[in-house]
């Protein structure tokens, strides 16, 4: 990716960069110690903070599968912030590998969603997933310098994951509307807003920077900001929505009554089990 520098920048502390991709945001625009400052803070807020919220509020069944899912999202945000702050290959892997691990966590959630608590349908599945993650890690490092390999792998895995959750929600009898609504909202944000803006950010970078780096147009705090910050927030929300919609399905399988409330101005879903109503045997 080539970027037309429209403003004067300082020498970068982390140069020369070793990551296989350089994002649209102008490097070291605000500090010579942070390559892409807007992509750093949006990684923390849009990914890590969402993962932390999921750890605290997104696991109504109190199962380790969802803890691992949201922990992966939290780690993705940290890795993403380090990547954008340094554009170093080590931190690139700290961002991208947890993304693949999050998908694997979701696969487990899908596979075991309809199993009775304490009686998994596939007892050896966790071991297989660990082996699969290890194989993916080896393949990732073998092709890390080819960004297209990672994007293709992650995009394909995401499509398979979304289909798996959609099948649980829409093609099983007795599923409530709450999980379906959460799932659809997450997919609309991810496919309808975040992904198109991420593609636009990559393909129209020079045109974007003519505005983003223009101090006469942008306030100082937003100078250099590109749509990639929206990608971070939308991707975090979508990952949270996939996990939470699967939780709704899981609660229905376990026979645990629940309600969905919305916070942050009515846009952020939280699933709450009803106190005093016990889990039914399945």
C-alpha positions, 0 to 999 in steps of 0.5 A, spaced: 500 500 500 502 506 498 500 512 502 501 520 499 504 524 505 500 530 506 503 533 512 510 533 515 511 527 520 517 525 525 522 520 524 519 513 527 522 510 533 520 503 530 522 504 523 524 500 519 517 496 519 517 489 518 510 487 518 507 485 511 502 491 511 502 498 512 495 501 514 492 507 511 493 512 517 499 516 516 505 514 520 508 518 526 503 523 525 502 525 532 508 522 535 515 518 533 513 513 538 506 511 535 506 509 528 498 509 528 495 512 534 488 512 532 488 505 530 491 504 537 486 507 541 480 504 537 483 497 538 483 498 545 476 501 545 473 497 539 476 490 541 479 489 548 474 493 551 469 489 548 472 483 550 473 485 557 465 487 557 464 480 554 468 477 560 464 480 565 457 480 562 457 476 556 457 469 559 450 468 562 451 460 562 458 461 566 461 456 561 469 456 560 468 456 552 465 463 552 470 465 557 476 463 552 472 466 546 472 473 550 479 472 552 481 471 545 477 478 543 481 482 549 488 479 546 486 481 539 485 488 541 492 488 545 495 485 539 492 490 534 494 496 538 501 493 538 501 492 531 498 499 529 503 502 534 509 499 531 508 495 525 512 490 527 512 483 525 512 480 532 506 484 534 502 483 527 502 475 529 500 477 536 494 481 532 492 475 527 493 469 530 488 470 536 483 472 530 484 465 528 484 462 535 477 466 536 474 463 530 476 456 533 473 458 540 466 459 536 467 453 532 467 449 539 461 453 541 457 451 535 459 444 536 457 443 543 451 448 543 446 443 543 450 438 548 447 437 555 451 441 561 457 436 563 456 431 557 459 434 551 457 431 544 465 430 542 469 429 548 475 429 544 474 436 540 478 440 545 484 436 543 483 436 536 482 444 536 488 445 540 492 441 534 488 445 529 490 451 532 497 449 532 497 447 525 494 454 523 500 457 527 505 453 523 502 455 516 501 462 518 508 463 520 510 460 513 506 465 509 506 471 514 509 475 509 503 474 504 498 478 507 493 475 502 493 468 505 491 470 512 485 475 509 483 469 505 483 464 511 480 468 516 475 471 511 473 464 509 473 461 517 468 467 518 463 465 513 463 458 515 462 460 523 457 465 521 453 460 517 454 455 523 451 460 528 445 462 523 444 454 522 443 453 530 438 460 530 434 459 524 434 452 522 432 449 529 425 449 532 423 453 538 429 458 537 427 465 540 427 471 537 432 474 541 438 471 539 436 471 532 436 479 533 442 479 536 446 475 530 442 479 525 444 486 528 452 484 529 452 481 521 449 488 519 454 492 522 460 487 520 458 486 513 454 492 512 458 497 515 465 495 518 467 491 512 465 496 506 469 501 510 475 497 511 475 495 504 474 503 502 480 505 507 485 500 503 483 502 496 482 509 496 487 511 501 490 517 498 484 520 497 482 519 504 488 522 507 487 528 503 482 529 508 484 526 514 491 529 514 488 536 512 489 540 519 484 546 516 479 541 515 480 536 521 480 538 528 487 536 532 484 530 535 482 527 529 487 529 524 490 523 521 483 518 523 481 513 517 475 509 517 479 503 520 477 505 527 470 504 525 472 497 522 475 495 529 469 497 533 464 494 528 469 487 528 469 487 536 461 488 536 460 483 531 464 478 535 461 479 541 454 479 537 456 472 535 458 469 542 452 472 545 447 470 540 450 463 541 449 464 548 442 465 547 441 458 543 445 455 549 440 457 554 434 455 550 438 448 550 439 448 557 432 450 559 434 457 562 429 462 562 433 469 560 431 476 558 435 481 553 436 488 555 440 494 552 445 499 554 449 504 552 443 508 549 439 502 547 444 499 542 448 494 546 445 487 548 446 484 555 443 477 556 440 476 563 438 469 566 432 470 570 433 469 578 429 464 581 428 459 575 432 453 575 435 450 569 431 444 566 435 437 565 436 436 558 
